Amino acid sequence: MQLQNPAEIARHLAELRQEHRDLDTAIAQLASSFGYDELQLTRLKKRKLLLKDAIARLESKLIPDLDA
């Protein structure tokens, strides 16, 4: 998906941030449960890192390029 419009980028960024917060909550709940699935926890953490990278890329698109 190629986002160019700053409004589209901001909307998608908000969705990714919400998913990132939701994953943070899910990870905390899973880690605090007895006998949790280590593989599932690892997958959630990996997804969270991928979201963090996607958020950083979109945030950099919102910063205007300045000619030096």
PyRosetta script that sets phi, psi and omega in degrees:
from pyrosetta import init, pose_from_sequence

init()
pose = pose_from_sequence("MQLQNPAEIARHLAELRQEHRDLDTAIAQLASSFGYDELQLTRLKKRKLLLKDAIARLESKLIPDLDA")
pose.set_psi(1, 123.8)
pose.set_omega(1, -178.6)
pose.set_phi(2, -103.2)
pose.set_psi(2, 108.9)
pose.set_omega(2, 179.6)
pose.set_phi(3, -101.3)
pose.set_psi(3, 127.3)
pose.set_omega(3, 179.4)
pose.set_phi(4, -119.5)
pose.set_psi(4, -35.6)
pose.set_omega(4, -178.2)
pose.set_phi(5, -70.1)
pose.set_psi(5, 128.2)
pose.set_omega(5, 179.9)
pose.set_phi(6, -58.0)
pose.set_psi(6, -32.5)
pose.set_omega(6, 178.4)
pose.set_phi(7, -68.4)
pose.set_psi(7, -40.1)
pose.set_omega(7, 177.0)
pose.set_phi(8, -65.5)
pose.set_psi(8, -41.2)
pose.set_omega(8, 179.3)
pose.set_phi(9, -63.0)
pose.set_psi(9, -45.4)
pose.set_omega(9, -179.6)
pose.set_phi(10, -63.1)
pose.set_psi(10, -39.8)
pose.set_omega(10, 179.1)
pose.set_phi(11, -65.4)
pose.set_psi(11, -46.3)
pose.set_omega(11, 180.0)
pose.set_phi(12, -65.3)
pose.set_psi(12, -37.3)
pose.set_omega(12, 178.1)
pose.set_phi(13, -61.6)
pose.set_psi(13, -42.6)
pose.set_omega(13, 178.6)
pose.set_phi(14, -63.2)
pose.set_psi(14, -39.8)
pose.set_omega(14, 178.2)
pose.set_phi(15, -64.2)
pose.set_psi(15, -43.1)
pose.set_omega(15, 179.8)
pose.set_phi(16, -66.1)
pose.set_psi(16, -39.8)
pose.set_omega(16, 178.2)
pose.set_phi(17, -63.6)
pose.set_psi(17, -39.4)
pose.set_omega(17, 178.3)
pose.set_phi(18, -64.4)
pose.set_psi(18, -44.0)
pose.set_omega(18, 178.2)
pose.set_phi(19, -62.7)
pose.set_psi(19, -37.5)
pose.set_omega(19, 178.7)
pose.set_phi(20, -63.4)
pose.set_psi(20, -43.6)
pose.set_omega(20, 177.4)
pose.set_phi(21, -64.6)
pose.set_psi(21, -41.1)
pose.set_omega(21, 178.8)
pose.set_phi(22, -62.3)
pose.set_psi(22, -41.1)
pose.set_omega(22, 178.0)
pose.set_phi(23, -65.4)
pose.set_psi(23, -38.0)
pose.set_omega(23, 178.2)
pose.set_phi(24, -59.6)
pose.set_psi(24, -44.1)
pose.set_omega(24, 178.0)
pose.set_phi(25, -64.4)
pose.set_psi(25, -45.0)
pose.set_omega(25, -179.4)
pose.set_phi(26, -63.3)
pose.set_psi(26, -39.8)
pose.set_omega(26, 178.9)
pose.set_phi(27, -64.1)
pose.set_psi(27, -44.7)
pose.set_omega(27, 179.9)
pose.set_phi(28, -62.7)
pose.set_psi(28, -42.4)
pose.set_omega(28, 179.3)
pose.set_phi(29, -66.1)
pose.set_psi(29, -42.9)
pose.set_omega(29, -179.4)
pose.set_phi(30, -65.6)
pose.set_psi(30, -43.0)
pose.set_omega(30, -178.2)
pose.set_phi(31, -66.5)
pose.set_psi(31, -28.6)
pose.set_omega(31, -178.9)
pose.set_phi(32, -86.6)
pose.set_psi(32, -9.1)
pose.set_omega(32, 179.9)
pose.set_phi(33, -81.8)
pose.set_psi(33, 151.9)
pose.set_omega(33, -179.4)
pose.set_phi(34, -77.3)
pose.set_psi(34, 132.3)
pose.set_omega(34, 176.4)
pose.set_phi(35, 67.3)
pose.set_psi(35, 38.7)
pose.set_omega(35, -178.6)
pose.set_phi(36, -69.9)
pose.set_psi(36, 160.3)
pose.set_omega(36, -178.8)
pose.set_phi(37, -85.0)
pose.set_psi(37, 111.6)
pose.set_omega(37, -177.5)
pose.set_phi(38, -62.8)
pose.set_psi(38, -37.6)
pose.set_omega(38, 179.7)
pose.set_phi(39, -65.3)
pose.set_psi(39, -43.3)
pose.set_omega(39, 178.5)
pose.set_phi(40, -63.6)
pose.set_psi(40, -41.3)
pose.set_omega(40, 178.7)
pose.set_phi(41, -62.0)
pose.set_psi(41, -42.2)
pose.set_omega(41, 178.7)
pose.set_phi(42, -63.0)
pose.set_psi(42, -42.1)
pose.set_omega(42, 179.3)
pose.set_phi(43, -64.6)
pose.set_psi(43, -40.7)
pose.set_omega(43, 178.5)
pose.set_phi(44, -64.7)
pose.set_psi(44, -41.2)
pose.set_omega(44, 179.3)
pose.set_phi(45, -65.4)
pose.set_psi(45, -39.3)
pose.set_omega(45, 178.7)
pose.set_phi(46, -65.2)
pose.set_psi(46, -42.7)
pose.set_omega(46, 177.5)
pose.set_phi(47, -61.6)
pose.set_psi(47, -39.9)
pose.set_omega(47, 179.4)
pose.set_phi(48, -63.2)
pose.set_psi(48, -40.8)
pose.set_omega(48, 177.8)
pose.set_phi(49, -65.8)
pose.set_psi(49, -39.1)
pose.set_omega(49, 177.2)
pose.set_phi(50, -63.4)
pose.set_psi(50, -39.4)
pose.set_omega(50, 177.1)
pose.set_phi(51, -64.3)
pose.set_psi(51, -41.2)
pose.set_omega(51, 179.4)
pose.set_phi(52, -59.8)
pose.set_psi(52, -42.3)
pose.set_omega(52, 178.4)
pose.set_phi(53, -65.9)
pose.set_psi(53, -41.3)
pose.set_omega(53, 178.7)
pose.set_phi(54, -64.6)
pose.set_psi(54, -39.5)
pose.set_omega(54, 178.0)
pose.set_phi(55, -62.7)
pose.set_psi(55, -44.3)
pose.set_omega(55, 179.7)
pose.set_phi(56, -62.3)
pose.set_psi(56, -41.0)
pose.set_omega(56, 178.7)
pose.set_phi(57, -63.7)
pose.set_psi(57, -42.8)
pose.set_omega(57, -179.9)
pose.set_phi(58, -68.6)
pose.set_psi(58, -38.2)
pose.set_omega(58, 177.6)
pose.set_phi(59, -62.1)
pose.set_psi(59, -37.3)
pose.set_omega(59, 179.4)
pose.set_phi(60, -68.7)
pose.set_psi(60, -28.5)
pose.set_omega(60, 176.0)
pose.set_phi(61, -68.5)
pose.set_psi(61, -26.6)
pose.set_omega(61, -179.0)
pose.set_phi(62, -79.9)
pose.set_psi(62, -15.3)
pose.set_omega(62, 178.8)
pose.set_phi(63, -85.3)
pose.set_psi(63, 123.0)
pose.set_omega(63, -177.7)
pose.set_phi(64, -67.7)
pose.set_psi(64, 144.1)
pose.set_omega(64, 176.9)
pose.set_phi(65, -75.2)
pose.set_psi(65, 132.4)
pose.set_omega(65, 178.3)
pose.set_phi(66, -112.2)
pose.set_psi(66, 129.1)
pose.set_omega(66, 176.1)
pose.set_phi(67, -79.6)
pose.set_psi(67, 132.3)
pose.set_omega(67, -177.3)
pose.set_phi(68, -83.0)
pose.dump_pdb("model.pdb")
